[in-house]
Amino acid sequence: MNELTSLIRDIPDFPEPGVVFKDITPVLADPKAFRTLIEQMAAPYADAGVSKVAGIEARGFTLATPIALELGAGFIPLRKPGKLPYETVNEQYELEYGVDSLEIHTDAAANGEKVLIVDDVIATGGTAAAAVQLLTGIGADVVGFSVFIELLFLGGASKLDGVPINALIRYD
């Protein structure tokens, strides 16, 4: 884990003053570290019967697609409004510094299908909670939420209605 932690870069005052952004692009740029990251994020779900992995736009796509391949599952994009071409449902949520929303195709998962949600970071939990709501709203069984980094001091896990979180790195 030290290998991955040592590659995370802190960017102060981004995207606004007072926020310290955890930049994971150095991890993604290192092939060995990137493989380790994907394997460790996927491993807890190897025997969970996951048939789809949902990635949250945009950095979540980067991690969710190789995790889907690692698990032998399909990929579901959770996108910003107006980006998906078929019938969608929308869920609005609050960020640390604003309001946004996500959309999903209405047929992205079958009723009862086991889905893993993936993102790079869970902070306040607004985006994660919206993802859970979208997937359960179309009938999916959300088996977990796998992230690279959890910012514990922001309490995001409390918004996930009991969905278990697998975080490789946690910051207090």
C-alpha positions in Angstrom: 0.0 0.0 0.0 3.0 2.3 0.6 3.8 2.1 -3.1 0.3 3.5 -3.9 0.2 6.1 -1.1 3.6 7.5 -2.0 2.4 8.3 -5.6 -0.7 10.3 -4.5 0.0 14.0 -4.9 -1.7 16.6 -2.7 -2.9 19.7 -4.6 -3.8 22.5 -2.2 -6.7 24.9 -2.9 -8.1 22.9 -5.7 -10.8 23.1 -7.0 -11.3 26.0 -4.5 -9.5 27.5 -1.5 -9.3 25.3 1.5 -9.7 22.0 -0.4 -6.7 19.6 -0.7 -7.2 17.6 -3.8 -5.8 14.0 -3.8 -4.3 13.6 -7.3 -4.1 10.0 -8.3 -2.8 10.5 -11.8 0.8 9.5 -10.8 -0.7 6.1 -9.8 -2.4 5.7 -13.1 0.7 6.7 -15.0 2.8 3.9 -13.3 1.8 0.5 -14.9 2.8 -1.6 -11.9 1.0 0.7 -9.4 -2.1 0.9 -11.7 -2.3 -2.9 -11.9 -1.9 -3.2 -8.2 -4.7 -0.6 -7.6 -7.1 -2.4 -9.9 -6.4 -5.9 -8.5 -6.8 -4.6 -4.9 -10.0 -2.8 -5.6 -11.5 -5.8 -7.3 -10.3 -8.6 -5.0 -12.9 -8.3 -2.3 -15.6 -8.9 -4.9 -14.1 -11.8 -6.8 -16.7 -14.3 -5.4 -19.6 -11.8 -4.9 -21.4 -12.7 -8.2 -20.9 -9.2 -9.6 -22.2 -9.1 -13.2 -21.9 -5.3 -13.7 -19.5 -2.6 -12.4 -20.8 0.9 -12.4 -18.3 3.8 -12.8 -19.0 7.3 -11.8 -18.0 10.0 -14.3 -15.3 10.8 -14.9 -12.4 9.4 -12.8 -14.6 6.4 -11.8 -14.6 5.3 -15.4 -10.8 5.0 -15.4 -11.0 2.5 -12.5 -14.3 0.8 -13.1 -13.7 -0.5 -16.6 -10.5 -2.5 -15.8 -12.2 -3.7 -12.6 -15.1 -4.9 -14.7 -12.7 -6.8 -16.9 -10.9 -8.2 -13.8 -14.2 -9.5 -12.4 -15.5 -10.7 -15.8 -18.4 -8.2 -15.6 -20.0 -5.6 -17.8 -19.6 -1.8 -17.3 -22.3 0.7 -16.5 -21.5 4.4 -17.0 -23.1 6.8 -14.4 -22.9 10.1 -16.3 -23.6 13.8 -16.1 -26.9 14.9 -17.5 -27.4 14.9 -21.3 -24.5 12.5 -22.1 -26.4 9.2 -22.4 -28.4 8.5 -25.7 -31.2 6.3 -24.4 -33.9 6.7 -21.8 -32.5 7.8 -18.5 -33.3 8.4 -14.8 -31.6 11.3 -12.9 -30.5 11.8 -9.3 -29.4 15.2 -8.0 -26.9 15.4 -5.2 -24.8 17.9 -3.2 -21.0 18.2 -3.5 -18.6 19.8 -1.0 -18.8 22.9 -3.2 -22.0 22.8 -5.2 -24.9 20.7 -6.6 -24.8 18.3 -9.5 -26.6 15.2 -10.8 -26.0 11.8 -12.4 -28.0 9.8 -15.0 -28.2 6.1 -15.9 -29.9 4.3 -18.7 -33.2 2.8 -17.5 -32.1 -0.7 -18.7 -28.5 -0.6 -17.4 -29.1 -3.5 -15.0 -31.7 -6.2 -14.7 -33.9 -6.5 -11.6 -31.8 -8.1 -8.8 -28.5 -8.0 -10.8 -25.5 -7.7 -8.6 -23.6 -4.4 -9.2 -20.4 -3.0 -7.8 -20.0 0.8 -7.8 -16.5 2.2 -8.3 -15.1 5.7 -7.9 -11.7 7.1 -7.1 -12.6 9.0 -3.9 -15.5 9.1 -1.5 -15.7 12.5 0.3 -19.0 13.8 1.5 -20.9 10.9 0.0 -23.3 12.9 -2.2 -22.2 11.4 -5.5 -21.9 7.9 -4.0 -25.4 8.1 -2.5 -26.8 9.3 -5.9 -25.2 6.3 -7.6 -26.7 3.9 -5.1 -30.1 5.5 -5.5 -29.9 5.3 -9.3 -29.0 1.7 -9.3 -31.4 0.5 -6.7 -34.1 2.6 -8.4 -33.8 0.5 -11.6 -33.8 -2.7 -9.5 -30.1 -3.5 -9.2 -28.7 -5.1 -6.0 -25.7 -2.9 -5.0 -23.2 -5.3 -3.4 -20.6 -2.7 -2.5 -18.8 0.5 -3.2 -15.1 0.2 -4.0 -12.9 3.3 -3.9 -9.2 4.1 -3.9 -9.4 6.8 -1.3 -12.0 7.5 1.5 -11.8 10.9 3.2 -13.1 9.8 6.6 -13.3 13.3 8.1 -16.1 14.2 5.6 -18.4 11.3 6.7 -19.5 10.1 3.2 -20.0 6.5 4.3 -23.0 7.6 6.4 -25.0 8.4 3.3 -24.8 5.0 1.7 -27.7 3.2 3.5 -25.5 0.4 4.7 -23.7 -0.4 1.4 -20.3 -1.7 2.4 -17.3 0.4 1.3 -14.0 -1.1 0.3 -11.4 1.8 0.5 -7.7 1.0 -0.1 -6.6 4.2 1.6 -8.4 6.2 4.3 -7.5 9.7 5.5 -8.7 11.0 8.9 
